Amino acid sequence: MEDDLGPDEVVQSILNADAIGKTLRSSSPRRRSTKERLYVITSFSDAGTYIYTKGKIAREDGREVYYILISAKISIQHG
């Protein structure tokens, strides 16, 4: 099922979030480290769509960068 989310909506949702909702440890054998953490963020976009994202935070040139993994989707749970 496709949800037609655009990249701008996903970025808006991340920027609108109050906090990181959940932290997970990656279980993928393809990850660099077994200690790699994945972060779940759920929040509303400016259009009012409640969006679920999963990603990782990495350091590049001394800055923290959030990488969205695979996809983001409209959340069916709210709250």
LUMTIZA-813029 format. One record per atom (N, C-alpha, C, O): residue number from 1; residue in three letters; atom name; z, y, x. Coordinates in steps of 0.02 Angstrom, whole numbers, plus 50000, padded with zeros to 5 digits. Atoms other than C-alpha are relative to their C-alpha. Layout:
# residues N
+-----+-----+----+-------+-------+-------+
:   i :  aa : at :    c3 :    c2 :    c1 :
+-----+-----+----+-------+-------+-------+
: NUM : ALA : CA :     Z :     Y :     X :
...
+-----+-----+----+-------+-------+-------+
//
This chain:
# residues 79
+-----+-----+----+-------+-------+-------+
:   i :  aa : at :    c3 :    c2 :    c1 :
+-----+-----+----+-------+-------+-------+
:   1 : MET :  N : 50000 : 49941 : 50042 :
:   1 : MET : CA : 50000 : 50000 : 50000 :
:   1 : MET :  C : 50000 : 50062 : 50044 :
:   1 : MET :  O : 50042 : 50068 : 50089 :
:   2 : GLU :  N : 50005 : 49939 : 49961 :
:   2 : GLU : CA : 49950 : 50167 : 50071 :
:   2 : GLU :  C : 50034 : 50057 : 49963 :
:   2 : GLU :  O : 50029 : 50063 : 49902 :
:   3 : ASP :  N : 49962 : 49947 : 50033 :
:   3 : ASP : CA : 50058 : 50319 : 50038 :
:   3 : ASP :  C : 49971 : 50070 : 50011 :
:   3 : ASP :  O : 49998 : 50119 : 49985 :
:   4 : ASP :  N : 50035 : 49936 : 49990 :
:   4 : ASP : CA : 49940 : 50458 : 50097 :
:   4 : ASP :  C : 50044 : 50054 : 50030 :
:   4 : ASP :  O : 50033 : 50113 : 50016 :
:   5 : LEU :  N : 49960 : 49950 : 49965 :
:   5 : LEU : CA : 50072 : 50544 : 50204 :
:   5 : LEU :  C : 49959 : 50030 : 50057 :
:   5 : LEU :  O : 49924 : 49995 : 50093 :
:   6 : GLY :  N : 50032 : 49967 : 49944 :
:   6 : GLY : CA : 50003 : 50673 : 50324 :
:   6 : GLY :  C : 50049 : 50012 : 50056 :
:   6 : GLY :  O : 50110 : 50014 : 50044 :
:   7 : PRO :  N : 49956 : 49988 : 49943 :
:   7 : PRO : CA : 50072 : 50705 : 50498 :
:   7 : PRO :  C : 50045 : 50061 : 49991 :
:   7 : PRO :  O : 50103 : 50060 : 50012 :
:   8 : ASP :  N : 49960 : 49940 : 50010 :
:   8 : ASP : CA : 50132 : 50878 : 50447 :
:   8 : ASP :  C : 50060 : 49986 : 49954 :
:   8 : ASP :  O : 50114 : 50012 : 49966 :
:   9 : GLU :  N : 49944 : 50017 : 50044 :
:   9 : GLU : CA : 50238 : 50806 : 50305 :
:   9 : GLU :  C : 50055 : 49962 : 50037 :
:   9 : GLU :  O : 50114 : 49974 : 50027 :
:  10 : VAL :  N : 49952 : 50039 : 49961 :
:  10 : VAL : CA : 50320 : 50683 : 50425 :
:  10 : VAL :  C : 50040 : 50045 : 50047 :
:  10 : VAL :  O : 50101 : 50039 : 50051 :
:  11 : VAL :  N : 49967 : 49953 : 49954 :
:  11 : VAL : CA : 50359 : 50820 : 50552 :
:  11 : VAL :  C : 50048 : 50045 : 49961 :
:  11 : VAL :  O : 50105 : 50057 : 49984 :
:  12 : GLN :  N : 49956 : 49959 : 50042 :
:  12 : GLN : CA : 50430 : 50931 : 50413 :
:  12 : GLN :  C : 50063 : 49963 : 49981 :
:  12 : GLN :  O : 50118 : 49990 : 49983 :
:  13 : SER :  N : 49943 : 50041 : 50020 :
:  13 : SER : CA : 50542 : 50790 : 50355 :
:  13 : SER :  C : 50049 : 49992 : 50058 :
:  13 : SER :  O : 50110 : 49998 : 50048 :
:  14 : ILE :  N : 49956 : 50008 : 49942 :
:  14 : ILE : CA : 50610 : 50761 : 50531 :
:  14 : ILE :  C : 50036 : 50065 : 50016 :
:  14 : ILE :  O : 50096 : 50065 : 50030 :
:  15 : LEU :  N : 49969 : 49935 : 49986 :
:  15 : LEU : CA : 50641 : 50947 : 50557 :
:  15 : LEU :  C : 50050 : 50020 : 49947 :
:  15 : LEU :  O : 50098 : 50057 : 49961 :
:  16 : ASN :  N : 49954 : 49985 : 50055 :
:  16 : ASN : CA : 50728 : 50958 : 50387 :
:  16 : ASN :  C : 50062 : 49956 : 50000 :
:  16 : ASN :  O : 50110 : 49971 : 49963 :
:  17 : ALA :  N : 49944 : 50048 : 50001 :
:  17 : ALA : CA : 50847 : 50813 : 50425 :
:  17 : ALA :  C : 50063 : 50032 : 50027 :
:  17 : ALA :  O : 50062 : 50072 : 50074 :
:  18 : ASP :  N : 49935 : 49977 : 49976 :
:  18 : ASP : CA : 51032 : 50850 : 50445 :
:  18 : ASP :  C : 50025 : 49960 : 50059 :
:  18 : ASP :  O : 50060 : 49987 : 50103 :
:  19 : ALA :  N : 49974 : 50044 : 49947 :
:  19 : ALA : CA : 51064 : 50702 : 50560 :
:  19 : ALA :  C : 49956 : 49938 : 50005 :
:  19 : ALA :  O : 49914 : 49924 : 49962 :
:  20 : ILE :  N : 50031 : 50065 : 49993 :
:  20 : ILE : CA : 50999 : 50537 : 50625 :
:  20 : ILE :  C : 50040 : 49952 : 49956 :
:  20 : ILE :  O : 50101 : 49947 : 49962 :
:  21 : GLY :  N : 49966 : 50041 : 50049 :
:  21 : GLY : CA : 51039 : 50413 : 50487 :
:  21 : GLY :  C : 50027 : 49934 : 50028 :
:  21 : GLY :  O : 50080 : 49911 : 50007 :
:  22 : LYS :  N : 49981 : 50066 : 49975 :
:  22 : LYS : CA : 51049 : 50252 : 50587 :
:  22 : LYS :  C : 49971 : 49991 : 50069 :
:  22 : LYS :  O : 49917 : 50016 : 50084 :
:  23 : THR :  N : 50024 : 50018 : 49934 :
:  23 : THR : CA : 51031 : 50189 : 50765 :
:  23 : THR :  C : 49996 : 49924 : 50005 :
:  23 : THR :  O : 50043 : 49889 : 49987 :
:  24 : LEU :  N : 50011 : 50072 : 49993 :
:  24 : LEU : CA : 50958 : 50017 : 50800 :
:  24 : LEU :  C : 49984 : 49983 : 50072 :
:  24 : LEU :  O : 49960 : 50026 : 50109 :
:  25 : ARG :  N : 50021 : 50023 : 49934 :
:  25 : ARG : CA : 50935 : 49916 : 50959 :
:  25 : ARG :  C : 49934 : 49964 : 49992 :
:  25 : ARG :  O : 49928 : 49921 : 49947 :
:  26 : SER :  N : 50065 : 50033 : 50004 :
:  26 : SER : CA : 50756 : 49862 : 50988 :
:  26 : SER :  C : 50007 : 49927 : 50018 :
:  26 : SER :  O : 50041 : 49909 : 50066 :
:  27 : SER :  N : 49999 : 50072 : 49986 :
:  27 : SER : CA : 50731 : 49675 : 50980 :
:  27 : SER :  C : 49931 : 49976 : 50023 :
:  27 : SER :  O : 49921 : 49916 : 50032 :
:  28 : SER :  N : 50068 : 50019 : 49979 :
:  28 : SER : CA : 50548 : 49678 : 51033 :
:  28 : SER :  C : 49998 : 49981 : 50073 :
:  28 : SER :  O : 50026 : 50017 : 50115 :
:  29 : PRO :  N : 50006 : 50020 : 49929 :
:  29 : PRO : CA : 50508 : 49583 : 51194 :
:  29 : PRO :  C : 49954 : 50047 : 50039 :
:  29 : PRO :  O : 49953 : 50045 : 50100 :
:  30 : ARG :  N : 50046 : 49954 : 49967 :
:  30 : ARG : CA : 50377 : 49717 : 51231 :
:  30 : ARG :  C : 50033 : 50065 : 50024 :
:  30 : ARG :  O : 50001 : 50104 : 50060 :
:  31 : ARG :  N : 49965 : 49938 : 49981 :
:  31 : ARG : CA : 50506 : 49855 : 51255 :
:  31 : ARG :  C : 50020 : 49996 : 50073 :
:  31 : ARG :  O : 50031 : 49943 : 50101 :
:  32 : ARG :  N : 49982 : 49995 : 49929 :
:  32 : ARG : CA : 50548 : 49914 : 51430 :
:  32 : ARG :  C : 50070 : 49973 : 50014 :
:  32 : ARG :  O : 50082 : 49942 : 50066 :
:  33 : SER :  N : 49930 : 50018 : 49989 :
:  33 : SER : CA : 50732 : 49881 : 51409 :
:  33 : SER :  C : 50028 : 49972 : 49936 :
:  33 : SER :  O : 50009 : 49993 : 49881 :
:  34 : THR :  N : 49967 : 50026 : 50060 :
:  34 : THR : CA : 50838 : 49780 : 51291 :
:  34 : THR :  C : 50049 : 50051 : 49971 :
:  34 : THR :  O : 50073 : 50043 : 49915 :
:  35 : LYS :  N : 49955 : 49948 : 50023 :
:  35 : LYS : CA : 50945 : 49936 : 51276 :
:  35 : LYS :  C : 49963 : 50058 : 49966 :
:  35 : LYS :  O : 49994 : 50108 : 49949 :
:  36 : GLU :  N : 50037 : 49946 : 50033 :
:  36 : GLU : CA : 50805 : 50041 : 51201 :
:  36 : GLU :  C : 50025 : 50009 : 49929 :
:  36 : GLU :  O : 50031 : 49960 : 49892 :
:  37 : ARG :  N : 49974 : 49986 : 50066 :
:  37 : ARG : CA : 50869 : 50125 : 51044 :
:  37 : ARG :  C : 49945 : 50029 : 49956 :
:  37 : ARG :  O : 49902 : 50068 : 49978 :
:  38 : LEU :  N : 50044 : 49973 : 50050 :
:  38 : LEU : CA : 50772 : 50162 : 50887 :
:  38 : LEU :  C : 50042 : 50040 : 49951 :
:  38 : LEU :  O : 50098 : 50020 : 49934 :
:  39 : TYR :  N : 49963 : 49955 : 50044 :
:  39 : TYR : CA : 50824 : 50302 : 50771 :
:  39 : TYR :  C : 49965 : 50006 : 49933 :
:  39 : TYR :  O : 49905 : 50016 : 49930 :
:  40 : VAL :  N : 50026 : 49995 : 50068 :
:  40 : VAL : CA : 50802 : 50305 : 50582 :
:  40 : VAL :  C : 50020 : 50068 : 49972 :
:  40 : VAL :  O : 50079 : 50086 : 49973 :
:  41 : ILE :  N : 49989 : 49935 : 50030 :
:  41 : ILE : CA : 50784 : 50475 : 50500 :
:  41 : ILE :  C : 49969 : 50000 : 49931 :
:  41 : ILE :  O : 49911 : 49983 : 49923 :
:  42 : THR :  N : 50027 : 49992 : 50067 :
:  42 : THR : CA : 50766 : 50501 : 50313 :
:  42 : THR :  C : 50017 : 50071 : 49977 :
:  42 : THR :  O : 50073 : 50095 : 49984 :
:  43 : SER :  N : 49991 : 49932 : 50022 :
:  43 : SER : CA : 50742 : 50673 : 50240 :
:  43 : SER :  C : 49940 : 50021 : 49957 :
:  43 : SER :  O : 49891 : 49985 : 49953 :
:  44 : PHE :  N : 50054 : 49974 : 50041 :
:  44 : PHE : CA : 50634 : 50778 : 50125 :
:  44 : PHE :  C : 49951 : 50041 : 50041 :
:  44 : PHE :  O : 49971 : 50077 : 50087 :
:  45 : SER :  N : 50051 : 49955 : 49972 :
:  45 : SER : CA : 50471 : 50859 : 50176 :
:  45 : SER :  C : 50005 : 50066 : 49961 :
:  45 : SER :  O : 50042 : 50070 : 49912 :
:  46 : ASP :  N : 49999 : 49937 : 50036 :
:  46 : ASP : CA : 50441 : 51039 : 50121 :
:  46 : ASP :  C : 49971 : 49992 : 49930 :
:  46 : ASP :  O : 49987 : 50032 : 49885 :
:  47 : ALA :  N : 50030 : 50013 : 50065 :
:  47 : ALA : CA : 50340 : 50967 : 49975 :
:  47 : ALA :  C : 50048 : 49961 : 49954 :
:  47 : ALA :  O : 50032 : 49949 : 49896 :
:  48 : GLY :  N : 49952 : 50036 : 50041 :
:  48 : GLY : CA : 50495 : 50872 : 49915 :
:  48 : GLY :  C : 49995 : 49924 : 50003 :
:  48 : GLY :  O : 50029 : 49890 : 49966 :
:  49 : THR :  N : 50008 : 50072 : 49992 :
:  49 : THR : CA : 50439 : 50698 : 49970 :
:  49 : THR :  C : 50055 : 49974 : 50046 :
:  49 : THR :  O : 50065 : 50000 : 50100 :
:  50 : TYR :  N : 49947 : 50030 : 49959 :
:  50 : TYR : CA : 50583 : 50590 : 50035 :
:  50 : TYR :  C : 49968 : 49949 : 50046 :
:  50 : TYR :  O : 49939 : 49899 : 50023 :
:  51 : ILE :  N : 50038 : 50039 : 49950 :
:  51 : ILE : CA : 50518 : 50511 : 50197 :
:  51 : ILE :  C : 50047 : 49964 : 50047 :
:  51 : ILE :  O : 50098 : 49992 : 50070 :
:  52 : TYR :  N : 49964 : 50043 : 49953 :
:  52 : TYR : CA : 50585 : 50369 : 50307 :
:  52 : TYR :  C : 49959 : 49997 : 50064 :
:  52 : TYR :  O : 49900 : 49980 : 50062 :
:  53 : THR :  N : 50034 : 50007 : 49935 :
:  53 : THR : CA : 50540 : 50375 : 50493 :
:  53 : THR :  C : 50044 : 49960 : 50047 :
:  53 : THR :  O : 50105 : 49960 : 50043 :
:  54 : LYS :  N : 49965 : 50037 : 49947 :
:  54 : LYS : CA : 50586 : 50262 : 50637 :
:  54 : LYS :  C : 49966 : 50019 : 50065 :
:  54 : LYS :  O : 49905 : 50020 : 50070 :
:  55 : GLY :  N : 50029 : 49979 : 49937 :
:  55 : GLY : CA : 50563 : 50317 : 50816 :
:  55 : GLY :  C : 50048 : 49993 : 50057 :
:  55 : GLY :  O : 50104 : 49968 : 50049 :
:  56 : LYS :  N : 49957 : 50002 : 49941 :
:  56 : LYS : CA : 50633 : 50330 : 50989 :
:  56 : LYS :  C : 50000 : 50069 : 50033 :
:  56 : LYS :  O : 49954 : 50109 : 50025 :
:  57 : ILE :  N : 49995 : 49938 : 49961 :
:  57 : ILE : CA : 50692 : 50474 : 51097 :
:  57 : ILE :  C : 49992 : 49982 : 50073 :
:  57 : ILE :  O : 50027 : 49939 : 50099 :
:  58 : ALA :  N : 50013 : 50013 : 49930 :
:  58 : ALA : CA : 50624 : 50477 : 51273 :
:  58 : ALA :  C : 50004 : 50066 : 50038 :
:  58 : ALA :  O : 49997 : 50120 : 50008 :
:  59 : ARG :  N : 49998 : 49940 : 49957 :
:  59 : ARG : CA : 50641 : 50600 : 51418 :
:  59 : ARG :  C : 49933 : 50007 : 50035 :
:  59 : ARG :  O : 49907 : 49960 : 50066 :
:  60 : GLU :  N : 50062 : 49983 : 49964 :
:  60 : GLU : CA : 50484 : 50684 : 51484 :
:  60 : GLU :  C : 50008 : 50069 : 50029 :
:  60 : GLU :  O : 50022 : 50117 : 49993 :
:  61 : ASP :  N : 49994 : 49935 : 49965 :
:  61 : ASP : CA : 50490 : 50823 : 51612 :
:  61 : ASP :  C : 50065 : 50035 : 49982 :
:  61 : ASP :  O : 50066 : 50096 : 49973 :
:  62 : GLY :  N : 49935 : 49971 : 50014 :
:  62 : GLY : CA : 50675 : 50849 : 51575 :
:  62 : GLY :  C : 50013 : 50018 : 49928 :
:  62 : GLY :  O : 50065 : 50047 : 49912 :
:  63 : ARG :  N : 49992 : 49984 : 50071 :
:  63 : ARG : CA : 50649 : 50867 : 51387 :
:  63 : ARG :  C : 50003 : 49936 : 49959 :
:  63 : ARG :  O : 49973 : 49885 : 49977 :
:  64 : GLU :  N : 49998 : 50057 : 50045 :
:  64 : GLU : CA : 50692 : 50748 : 51246 :
:  64 : GLU :  C : 49941 : 50004 : 49952 :
:  64 : GLU :  O : 49928 : 50056 : 49922 :
:  65 : VAL :  N : 50059 : 50003 : 50043 :
:  65 : VAL : CA : 50538 : 50693 : 51148 :
:  65 : VAL :  C : 50012 : 49943 : 49950 :
:  65 : VAL :  O : 50032 : 49888 : 49970 :
:  66 : TYR :  N : 49992 : 50051 : 50052 :
:  66 : TYR : CA : 50546 : 50597 : 50982 :
:  66 : TYR :  C : 49932 : 49970 : 49986 :
:  66 : TYR :  O : 49886 : 50005 : 49965 :
:  67 : TYR :  N : 50061 : 50036 : 50014 :
:  67 : TYR : CA : 50410 : 50467 : 50964 :
:  67 : TYR :  C : 50008 : 49961 : 49935 :
:  67 : TYR :  O : 50054 : 49920 : 49929 :
:  68 : ILE :  N : 49998 : 50038 : 50062 :
:  68 : ILE : CA : 50376 : 50401 : 50789 :
:  68 : ILE :  C : 49964 : 49935 : 50014 :
:  68 : ILE :  O : 49906 : 49934 : 50037 :
:  69 : LEU :  N : 50028 : 50066 : 49988 :
:  69 : LEU : CA : 50345 : 50215 : 50801 :
:  69 : LEU :  C : 49961 : 49975 : 49940 :
:  69 : LEU :  O : 49986 : 49976 : 49884 :
:  70 : ILE :  N : 50044 : 50032 : 50049 :
:  70 : ILE : CA : 50204 : 50136 : 50704 :
:  70 : ILE :  C : 49983 : 50045 : 49941 :
:  70 : ILE :  O : 49925 : 50064 : 49933 :
:  71 : SER :  N : 50016 : 49961 : 50059 :
:  71 : SER : CA : 50220 : 50239 : 50544 :
:  71 : SER :  C : 50062 : 50033 : 49971 :
:  71 : SER :  O : 50118 : 50019 : 49992 :
:  72 : ALA :  N : 49947 : 49973 : 50041 :
:  72 : ALA : CA : 50323 : 50340 : 50426 :
:  72 : ALA :  C : 49980 : 49984 : 49928 :
:  72 : ALA :  O : 49921 : 49974 : 49915 :
:  73 : LYS :  N : 50017 : 50018 : 50069 :
:  73 : LYS : CA : 50333 : 50303 : 50240 :
:  73 : LYS :  C : 50044 : 50037 : 49951 :
:  73 : LYS :  O : 50098 : 50061 : 49969 :
:  74 : ILE :  N : 49961 : 49970 : 50053 :
:  74 : ILE : CA : 50393 : 50374 : 50077 :
:  74 : ILE :  C : 50058 : 49953 : 49986 :
:  74 : ILE :  O : 50049 : 49893 : 49977 :
:  75 : SER :  N : 49940 : 50040 : 50012 :
:  75 : SER : CA : 50570 : 50315 : 50050 :
:  75 : SER :  C : 50009 : 49988 : 49925 :
:  75 : SER :  O : 50003 : 50034 : 49885 :
:  76 : ILE :  N : 49987 : 50015 : 50070 :
:  76 : ILE : CA : 50606 : 50225 : 49886 :
:  76 : ILE :  C : 50075 : 50006 : 49985 :
:  76 : ILE :  O : 50094 : 50006 : 49926 :
:  77 : GLN :  N : 49929 : 49990 : 50010 :
:  77 : GLN : CA : 50793 : 50247 : 49913 :
:  77 : GLN :  C : 50016 : 50072 : 50017 :
:  77 : GLN :  O : 49987 : 50101 : 50063 :
:  78 : HIS :  N : 49981 : 49930 : 49988 :
:  78 : HIS : CA : 50872 : 50417 : 49905 :
:  78 : HIS :  C : 50076 : 50004 : 49999 :
:  78 : HIS :  O : 50109 : 49981 : 49952 :
:  79 : GLY :  N : 49929 : 49988 : 50001 :
:  79 : GLY : CA : 51046 : 50464 : 49957 :
:  79 : GLY :  C : 50038 : 49967 : 50052 :
:  79 : GLY :  O : 50099 : 49974 : 50055 :
+-----+-----+----+-------+-------+-------+
//
